[in-house]
């Protein structure tokens, strides 16, 4: 030990050891609020230090409320996901009436609130709706819980995939509620004994809980803006700074040179100088030179930097630059290729929303059946409904028409050569017909009586030789 180390140990050794002992638990602690600093590879678990859920919700809400780019990222997904009206069609009219009563209920008003709910799911990463069921009719009404009030989400101790309950807090500790999460009968049957016992402790009602941007073993959802929150804030600050800089582009100053003047003379000139007004004259001798000077802030560099920031954010969330109005070097052909990832990501969110609606509609129908308010509906029609989502792409009718012509001609040749059967050709044509938005089920097509006999008779006719007509059939 050298002299310096010995002095440090003697003078500050006790204090250093005390601070290390104090900070060490925080450096490797498991609680997020205990994390101060730690090495990336020094944690005893796989989890990295992250913002706690309440803070993440606050930041996401603040960004959506104040940051134009953040708001646009959320809104462009909402526009492609949230359908207008009631996006559910039912085969049975009685089932349709039950679903419509739920959708247009004066409390639920899903026709007004559905778009808002999809927006909030993107901002907060989760939705929690408590439900109340009328005993006589099984009618379902939903409330709303601020995600910031969610304290903890519980899963089956032996199966993390099944979430069974949630605790809801409030401004006071005595307002805590324990709500059972709505799960279908199949998942209910798969609960472990410990899971069933835990679920029975959630006695304050039921609720729907939906999350996005979460892994299987994550109990809470994550905002669409979480991964780009810092970059969004940095981009906005960059624009503010750039705006202040560009405001100075219109400013100028006069550079006055007085040849041979000492400091006293220059002070006198400064005191007497008045800049000329528009159209005025500045009269001077050969010893004085005046010129207006504009600042040069290299605007092109700012544009490049702004585009770099913006594309990093948009690329992170899967949205192309030209959707935000930055066309750049994009033409129609390259735009179509750049749209593909965005459409895939939005399609995945559409599927998530469809699954949410299916869980809700199944619950509404099941409660109406349990209350014996919905009776006499055939089993195959009870849950026979379809959920629609907005079309995320405009169809090029000309290209699709050409495609159908080529496909139909190819299928006709394949059938004639006996490469595929007629039934397979119908199925293939139905598949391609779906690209133009027309649902065609070849198995449901009724064949006219006698058509098959006629085709068999056609097959027994002799083939034509050259231009010689075939003999007429008796």
PyMOL commands that set and color helices and strands:
alter all, ss='L'
color gray80, all
select helices_A, chain A and resi 3-28+32-34+53-66+68-81+93-103+110-124+147-149+173-175+185-189+193-199+226-250+263-272+299-316+321-324+332-370+379-382+397-416+422-436+442-444+451-460
alter helices_A, ss='H'
color red, helices_A
select strands_A, chain A and resi 88-90+126-133+140-142+150-156+159-168+177-181+206-211+252-258+288-294+385-387
alter strands_A, ss='S'
color yellow, strands_A
deselect
rebuild
show_as cartoon
